[in-house]
Amino acid sequence: MEFDYVIVGAGSAGCVLANRLSENGRYRVLLLEAGPRDRYPWLHIPIGYAKTMFHPKYNWRYYTEPDPGMNGRSIYWPRGKVLGGSSAINGLIYVRGQPEDYEHWAALGNSGWSWQEVLPYFIRAERNERGQDHFHGASGPQGVSDVGDPNTLARAFIDACVEAGYPANPDFNGESQEGAGPYQLITWRGRRCSSATGYLKPAKGRANLFIETDAHVCRVGFAGRRAESVVFRQGGQEKTVTARREVVLSAGALQSPQVLQLSGIGDADLLKRYGINVMLDRPSVGQNLQDHLQVRVIHQCNQPLTVNDDMRSLWRKMRMGMQYVFQRSGPMAVGINQAGAFLRTRSELDRPDIQFHFAALSADLPGAPLHDFPGFTASVCQLRPTSRGHLSIKSADPMARPEIHPGYLSTEHDRRTVVDALRVARRIAEKPALSQYIETEYLPGEQAQSDEALLEFARDTGVTIFHPSGTCRMGSDEEAVVDSALKVRGVSGLRVVDCSIMPTLVSGNTHAPAVMIAEKASDLILAEAKSLTGHTA
Ligand SMILES: Cc1cc2nc3c(=O)[nH]c(=O)nc-3n(C[C@H](O)[C@H](O)[C@H](O)COP(=O)(O)OP(=O)(O)OC[C@H]3O[C@@H](n4cnc5c(N)ncnc54)[C@H](O)[C@@H]3O)c2cc1C
């Protein structure tokens, strides 16, 4: 029961660490995951997204507290609970963010995190089917593929953006993110390439890598101020393992802070309220919560070109199944969102501040049953919200859910941006390339014209686009939770490596950045081991 490294959580980041830290064969590495193995077939078929969105076995299925910015609604926050974590159930989009995001992290005092310093880790991770170039890798564990045969409406959306004056962009992860184009996906040969598939599968035969599933971590144990053990529950039993070198928390932006608080690191008053011994009074644990709020503009289509139509027709469903089984292609091979755009709401801005996800389908909520009319959705989110939320434990019971306050639309800047974003969505839909397919605007609906009405629409219908981050903020100031080596400040032998360390949310989807963070962390950890022992890492 002794290991060199104990990693908590086998998600986008945790699987990367498990692979890299066990690669040289020198260290005994234990990976603890609360969820089960990823044997369910729909976890691997791209369109299976809808099947796992509410699945009780593979999804934590969190709800936020009623949020004032959302007119008091609780918002559904799915999170992966399985090998692969959220990368096993996510929408597959491969986006890294903007170089300025990482320049900003570095400017905040986080040395080593500038764009030029993180780009090599994105490249090292990537196996892009387009091949290698200055921005892309072709031999890493993370498969990245094109949407082979995009839906007619996805192409029409891109053309409409161009008609509206925005540039076309075939590669959001290349020279510039700005413009409209097709997304690349974390798929390989028509199958999802989660971090479990890309990183864990090739490593799991190693004699020095141990993977425990259905192992719910309760807390980290300390000897003085040094993290030295991890306590977890498995099969109704409480078990303790020892970490000779380090414990690494990769439980995600909702649960890494939860495990810290359960281990006595957090706001002292909060911990005392629940009878938890205070190891370190650090009120910033669980603060700085940031997320992308998506607001969905839905149009009724005048032709049966949508996935809504595919799913109503037995013949089309059979054709989709055959295409997938025999050619690994067709709608089942490419998830939900096929096209997107990174645009500026105002021309005087120096970089895109909103992102579109375009899907040739429509439903009342992501993952809910599709509408019984032909419909398509242009979902839009603000890339760098200034609103901040927070989360905390609400019980000393490690199995209890954290209390999540997203704080959506709590700043005037964000309220302004969401209204502007909805107006951009309408401007694109008016262009001939897309308007030729429109019967009517279903949501927000033509009655919603004033700024007030559009804001109210956002408050009434906005939902997460699933990117919570920032709750164990990296920084060089006294309040930061981790330093730029991702070590928890004030104790030793403990790091956090996942989306929670982001000081500010990146301008895009968060899986690729989580993988990059873990790739970089693995180098930091191995370099430190090397300097301590003199071994080659
Ligand atoms: C529905 C959905 C759609 C998304 N779509 C996209 C997309 O298209 N593109 C994109 O880039 N991003 C997308 N994201 C976001 C992206 O997948 C996440 O930001 C990313 O996977 C987070 O990585 P992580 O390593 O921080 O956490 P996770 O991948 O969530 O991993 C955390 C892991 O820790 C485990 N865990 C938690 N608590 C404990 C505990 N106490 N003990 C043991 N194990 C524990 C969890 O079960 C999980 O496996 C989406 C997310 C969701 C949920």
The ligand as an ORCA input file, in Angstrom:
! r2SCAN-3c Opt
* xyz 0 1
  C     -20.978     17.409    -20.785
  C     -19.639     18.066    -20.969
  C     -19.281     18.555    -22.227
  C     -18.037     19.164    -22.414
  N     -17.628     19.491    -23.679
  C     -16.330     19.837    -23.889
  C     -15.809     19.927    -25.203
  O     -16.494     19.700    -26.198
  N     -14.496     20.258    -25.337
  C     -13.691     20.515    -24.267
  O     -12.520     20.858    -24.454
  N     -14.183     20.449    -23.009
  C     -15.458     20.060    -22.807
  N     -15.922     19.891    -21.535
  C     -15.048     20.269    -20.420
  C     -13.873     19.307    -20.220
  O     -14.239     17.991    -20.528
  C     -13.409     19.441    -18.774
  O     -13.069     20.777    -18.497
  C     -12.189     18.579    -18.496
  O     -12.444     17.246    -18.835
  C     -11.824     18.700    -17.022
  O     -10.686     17.943    -16.771
  P     -10.207     17.721    -15.281
  O      -9.063     16.793    -15.346
  O     -10.031     19.055    -14.637
  O     -11.450     17.037    -14.533
  P     -12.302     15.749    -14.915
  O     -12.004     15.289    -16.298
  O     -13.712     16.045    -14.573
  O     -11.713     14.622    -13.948
  C     -11.941     14.547    -12.572
  C     -11.954     13.070    -12.198
  O     -11.828     12.957    -10.799
  C     -12.741     11.992    -10.328
  N     -13.040     12.322     -8.921
  C     -13.679     13.414     -8.449
  N     -13.749     13.379     -7.114
  C     -13.120     12.253     -6.736
  C     -12.851     11.656     -5.468
  N     -13.254     12.225     -4.317
  N     -12.187     10.462     -5.445
  C     -11.763      9.890     -6.590
  N     -11.992     10.397     -7.816
  C     -12.658     11.573     -7.874
  C     -13.937     12.162    -11.242
  O     -14.791     11.033    -11.211
  C     -13.247     12.377    -12.580
  O     -12.978     11.164    -13.225
  C     -17.152     19.313    -21.304
  C     -17.511     18.820    -20.050
  C     -18.734     18.191    -19.870
  C     -19.086     17.647    -18.513
*
